[in-house]
């Protein structure tokens, strides 16, 4: 084993990676990390301006990125996205499903409209996009990597986060089934489950909320909020040739929250 072998294990030169939810805090960091590892990154999200800004930032750092804006909460948009990507880039080697939405409210207050909205984005869109991308991976015959972005909510129940937690737990189960069915095609499917990560969306509702932030900090082994950059290393591994023998797994990057806590 030499240095070149190790570089090949984790390198993504010549690969095309599609990252959904790339206009959000976590998706932005994961996309940037994949680009720095050598992949050409296709950026999907609903905010075209943020995608363009991210693409410019990646190119300024020497990477390659192209924006593909679109709303995948409507599955009718899945095929046009994949078709456009294949037409322009020719292939998809890595899919990182980072899109997701949440609405904090008690079970008693959840409406069918809210339920459908969260399910459509977090689960239905991910399911059918994975189906479409995996189909072209199988047809090409060179394998591929799919990384679902789950949540610590797949492992624990939290007040006022019922539908979101339901979708993330289902995503972990779906990871296993996709891994089983697509292994013969060389497609490895895994789920990266973040803990409590500090982003623009969580800063006010979570980290600046005294009761919630105190609850989290008392349970963390690593006494700080998680950052999007903390997820990049594992995402790179799961997207790379190094993960050839890793599939169907859920990996929690949670600062030790699930490990337990002192008295």
Secondary structure, 3 states (H helix, E strand, C coil): CCHHHHHHHHCCCCCEEEECCCCCHHHHHHHHHHHHCCCEEEECCCCHHHHHHHHHHHHHCCCEEEECCCCCCCCHHHHHHHHHHHHHHCCCCEEEECCCCCCCECHHHCCHHHHHHHHHHHHHHHHHHHHHHHHHHHHHCCCEEEEEECCHHHCCCCCCEHHHHHHHHHHHHHHHHHHHHHHHHCEEEEEEEECCEECHHHHHHHHCCHHHHHHHHHHCCCCCCEEHHHHHHHHHHHHCHHHCCCCCCEEEECCCHHHCCCC
